[in-house]
Amino acid sequence: MKAVLRTAATDETQGFMKVLVGRSDDRILGFTMIGAEAGEVMTVVPTAMLADLPYSRLRDAVIAHPTMAEGLGPLLSNVPARSE
């Protein structure tokens, strides 16, 4: 959570975010978060899953700053590039 910019304002750096992305279609298969404001962030990911969006759409989305949900961008930027 230290990578999430919002934690600089709240000093709540305990916790983590983890995402599971499908290898064949780049869809988000699962997400978990433990930490401050986890319930607020958890609403964003299922919405993307229900819309059947590839993880890159959420990764590239403009998310309000500073929020904990803003941490989804850096998290999803760590997904390894797929080889064609």
Protein Blocks (a to p, Z undefined) as FASTA:
>chain_A
ZZpmklmmnopagccddddddfklopafbdcdedehklmmmmmmmmmmmnopafklmmmp
ccddddfklmmmmmmmmpccddZZ
